[in-house]
């Protein structure tokens, strides 16, 4: 026979068996699952306090948990409203730095921070299975100043959100209940991402102040193309890149930034790695993007300088000479390879 920790009294209020220990029991209690009479067995010395059916019968445990979850949420939230206590929801939002967003064309991600809201500050009414448009949520939270701005609270035991309800655009808090112990997360007045699924909430971002900025400590590869067609690649800090772009904004026709990590930077310094292949890939990328770049690596007469001269990596097959790749910007023989 099923043993439950909760029952409802004649008024429909949820009662927990352990709260009746040591009391004389004169009231009737009923099952959340089947509605039948329960006996409070709370003063025994062997078994944990519980409620049991007066008569042996089948009772659906899933229905019991679902109805119990709805009732406990309703009572808990209603009590918060009456006692002026907060009922919190809490979820994570991304932390982002906007200091260099104009340069890198995005926010720098800095992990996550928690954002907490007291629902009772906004939603002053709570209803059980109240119809809202085409839906009947388990719990409906209503905002008195804006009746159309509602929150659906769904108690999920075995049946989870329908696709139609999930795509309704409504704010939804779905609370999974697998056992009676999960009821406590509702009674704590504080629902987090560990306790529930939040849908339709505009969580936004947390923009950090410049004093907390860590972007300036990062190094980026910066590839530039000038109005002359020349290009170059450097590994430097965002503040230097920002200064350069601002200073030469009339001459820089294209730039691309690629973030790297500290391990790579340290290895580059320690072992003297060349970034030649990376530079060539950026030259080709700029050309594919129709940037007016002129570079010997793109020229049909380009060959490799086998003397390994870092400053003159190109051997021009037409002029029979060594040169740097930017020589193309000043060369009247320059002709782009056909792809």
N, C-alpha and C positions, 0 to 999 in steps of 0.2 A: 504494500500500500504506500502511496506517495506521501512523503513528509515534506511540508513546506515551511519556510521561515516566515512567510507573510500570509496574512488573511485580511479580509475587509470586514468592518463592523456594519451595523445596520445602516449607518450613514454613508457607507461606501468608502470610508477612509482606510488607508493602508495601515495595518498594525503589525509590528514585528514581534515574534514570539518571545525573544529574549527580553523585551521591554516589559513583559508581564510577569517575569520571575518574582516570586514572593508575594504576589497579589492574589486576592480571592476573586475567582472568575465567575461572574454572573451574567455576562453578556454573550450573545450569539455571534459566531464568526462564520464567514462564508468564503468559498473558494473563488479566486480570481479566474480560474480556468473553466470550471463547470457551474459555479454558482451554488453548489450544494453546501450543506452544513458541515462545518469543521469543528473539531474538538481541540482546545488548547491544552497541550501536554507540556507544561512549562515548569513544573515543580518536582520532576523526577530527579533521581540521583545518578542514573545511569546514562540515559540518552540526552543528547543536546536538546534544548527547548525547541519545540516545533508545533505545527498544526497538522492534524491528520483527519481524513474524512470520517464522519461518524459511521457511515455504511460503506462497505467494500464496493468499489466501483471503478470504472475506467475514467481517467481524467487526463486531458491533453496538457502536458507540461509546456509545450510551445505556446499555447493560448494563454496559459497561466503567466508565463514570463512577459508576453506581449502586453497583456492587460495590466499587469503589475507595473511594468515600466511606464506606461502611459499615466497611470494613477499617481505614481511617485513623482514623476516630473511635474504633473499638474499641481500636486500639493506643495512640492518644494518651491516651485516658482511663485505660486500664489502666496506662500508664506513670506517669501522674500519681498514681495510687493507690500504686504501688510506691515511687515516689521521694518521696512526701509533698509533691508540688507541687500548687498550686491549678489547678482548671479552672473558669474564671469564665463566668457568664452575666450579661448586663447589659441592663437596659431602663429606660425612662423612667417616672417616676410623677409625678402632679401635686403641686405645692407649694401648700399651702393655709394660710391664716391663720384661726384659730378665735376670735380675740379678740372679734369682734362678732357671732358666729354667732347669739346669742339675739336680737339686734336685727334683723339682715337675713335671718335664717332660712336661712342658707346659709354655706358657707365662701367666703372671697375667694380666687379663683384667682390664683396668682402665677407661672404658667408651669410648668415641669417641672424635675425634677432626676433624676439617674441613681441607680439602686440596683443594687448588684452583689452576687452571691452566688457562693460557692465550692461547686460541686456536690459535690465530694469530701468536704465536711464532713457531708453528709447521705446521699449515695448511694455505698455502698462496693462495689457489685457492678455489673458491666456484662456484658450478654449480647447476642449477635447472633442476631436472628430467633428469640427465645425467646417461646413462646406465653404470653399473659397473658389469661386469661378467653377471650373470643371473638376476640381480636385477636393478630396476629403483627407487632409493630413491627420496623422495621429494626434498631434498637438499643433494648434495655430497660435502664434504670437502676433498680436495686433498693436499697431502704433496709433494712438488716439489722434494725433495731429495729421496723420497721413494714412488713412484706412487701407489704401492699396499697397502700402509698403509692409508686407507681412514676412514672417519666417515660418517655414514648415519644420517641425521636429518629428522625425520618424524613428520609431523603435523597431529595430531590425533583429528578429530572432532567426527565422529561416527565410523570410521573404524580404528581399532588399528592394531598392528603388526601381520602379518601372522606368523603361527608357523614355516614355512620354513625360513622366514627372521630372526625370533628371534633366531633360532638355527644355523644360518649361520656362527657364530663365529666373525661377524663383530662388530665393535664398533658402537653403535646406541644411539642416543639421541631422545627420543620420547616426544614431547611437546603436551600435551592435550590443545585444544582450545575449550572452551565452549561458549565464548561470545567475543565481540569486546574488552572488557576490558582486556582479557587475552593476547591480542597483546602487551600490554605494557611490559610484562615480557621479551619479545624478544627485545624490543627497549631499555631496560635498560642495554644491553650488559653484562648481568650477569644472567646465568641460574643455579639454585640450585636444590636440590632434592625436594624442594617444588613446583618447576615449571615443572619438567621433570623427566622421567625415564631414567637412565643410564644403558646400557647393554654392556657387553664386555670390560669394562674398568678395567684394573688391578689396583685396588685401593690400594692394599698393606696394610701395617700397619705402625703406627708411634711408633718407639721404643724410649722410654723415657730415658734420662740419669740417671745414678745411683743416682744422687743427688735428683731426684724426686721420688725415689722408696718408695712405701708405703707397699710393700710386707713384709719388715722386721718388720713391726708393727703387722702383723697378727700372730695368733697362729694356729698351726696344730697339729693334732694327728699324731704321728709317731710310726709305728709298725715295729719292727726289728726282724729278725731271724738271729742268729749267727751260725757260722760253727759247734758249739757244738750241735745245735738243740734247744737251749734255745731261748726264745723270751721275749720281753717286749714292753709295750706301754707307751708313754709319751705324755704330752701336753706341747709344747714348741714353741719357735720362730724358724723361718726358718734359721736364722744365726747359731743357736746352732745345728740344724739338719745337716746343711751343714758341720759344723766343725766335728761333730761326724762321718759322713759318710766318710769324707776325712781321718780322723785319723784312723778309723778301717775298711778301705775299703777291707783289706785282710780277715777280719773276718766276716763282715756282708754279708750274702749270699742273703738276701732279705729284702726289706723294702717297706712299703706302707704309703703314706701320705694322710690324709683326712683333708680338710680345715674345720674349724668351724667358728662361728661368735662370736663377742665380747659379745653379750648377754648371749650366752651359757657359755663362759668362766667365766663371772662374776657370773652367777648362780652356777656354779660348785664350785667356791671359797666360795660363801656366804652360800650355803646349804650343802657343802661337798658331792656332788653327787659322787657315785662310777661309774667307767667306766668298771665294770666287764663284763657286757653283751657285751659291745662293743669289749672288749679284746677277749672274746670267739669267737665272729663272725669273728675277724681278724685271729685267730688261725685256724678256720675251712676254711676260704678263702685261707690261705696259703697252707693248706693241699690239698685242691681241685686243687690248681695250681701246685701240685707236688713239693712243696718246702720241703727240708729235715728237717722238723720241728719235734721235739719230745715234746709232751705236754700232761699232764695228762688228760686234757679235751677230748683228742682224744682216751684215753686208755679204753679198755673194762672193766677194774677193777675200773674205776673212779666212785666215789660217792660224794655227797655233804656233806660238813662239816656243820652240823646243829648248831654248837656252834658259828657260825658267826664270826670266826676268819679271819680277812681280809688278814692276811699274810699266812694263811693256809686254803684256801677255799676247798681243796680236802680231801675227806676221801677215802683212798685206801682200797678197799674191800678185796684185796689179802693179804696185809701186816697188815691190821687192824690198820692203823695209819693215822694221819693227816699230810698233806704236802702242799707245794706250787706246782703250776702246772708245773714248770720247773724241778721238781724232776725226771720227765720222762727221761730227758737227761742222768741221771746217774743210772737209774733203769734197772736191768736185767730181770724184770718181765714185762716190758712195751710191750703192744701188742695193735695195733690200732684196733678200733672197725670196724666191717664190715658194709658197708653202706647199 
